[in-house]
Amino acid sequence: MIEVVGVRFKPVGRIYYFDPDGTVIDRGQHVIVETVRGVEYGMIEISNRFVKESEVVMPLKKIIRIAAEEDAVIHQANIDKQNDAFEICYKKIKEHKLDMKLIDAEFTFDQNKVIFYFTSDGRVDFRELVKDLAAIFRTRIELRQIGVRDEAKMVNGMGICGVTLCCATFLSEFQPVSIKMAKEQNLSLNPAKISGICGRLMCCLKYEEEAYIELNKLLPNVGDIVNTVNGNGEVLSVNVLRKLVKVAVRTKNKDDIAIDYYNAEEIKVMQRKRIKDESLSDAELAELKTLMDDK
């Protein structure tokens, strides 16, 4: 076991472990630490605790010091300068006619580096841009290409549910999301209904996945032939959360069909069928393939 503290550098960013070096640091305190990007200002999210060495990326860097008032002033000054840095870089991108979308600018605490985040559909030759920026800021320049999910997290916005984006409010790390999750939850496979503003599958598909997996083990599939108290019939739809199955059963009059709901515990699967989903157009199917690439 090894003693660590968890530090977060952005409001909804990842939590990184550091060595407290024998100092007891409470949650909410600010600290100065050294990272691969340089010296940075962060906040303690996890106070002193012991974790397994397998959970830690070695070597574990030590906390330099607990932040003082003057450190907070420097940090705020760096934040205030970010807008100006963004505007300068934006203009330079236009001058060089580069195919890239600038998302954010960030100074490290020691101002030894300025990091610009951008998105682009392909590779960008920004060597001349870096030279111009280095001449202006007289410090190291890093241009970092990010994905559309990271862009949504930085920019923030409202989801189709009408609530602020999960990734910008409480999701510190992105979880893998697949089209299978939408199928498990009987959601429409229309790309417009299951994708977020980033254009990728919605993160919230992950939330109830485990519950649906467990419940679906007890339920038949649409198209299955099942035995009910009224005879054999075909499953038309399934309400997973209520464990109700809609079944079409032929009555004694062979020309009539009775459609009713049955509790999943009251029916027995007699034969499983594989029903091909032909409700999607070729264009929608092609868009689904793009959505499945959630990196």
Secondary structure, DSSP 8 states (H G I E B T S, - for coil): -EEEEEEESSTT--EEEEB-TT----TT-EEEEEETTEEEEEEEEEEEEEE-GGGS-SS--BEEEE--HHHHHHHHHHHHHHHHHHHHHHHHHHHHT-S-EEEEEEE-TTSSEEEEEEE-SS----HHHHHHHHHHH-SEEEEEE--HHHHHHHH--B-TTSSB-HHHHT-SS-----HHHHHHTT----HHHHB-TTSSB-GGGGTTHHHHHHHHTTS--TT-EEEETTEEEEEEEEETTTTEEEEEEE-SSTT-EEEEEEEGGG-EEEE--------S-HHHHHHHHHHT---
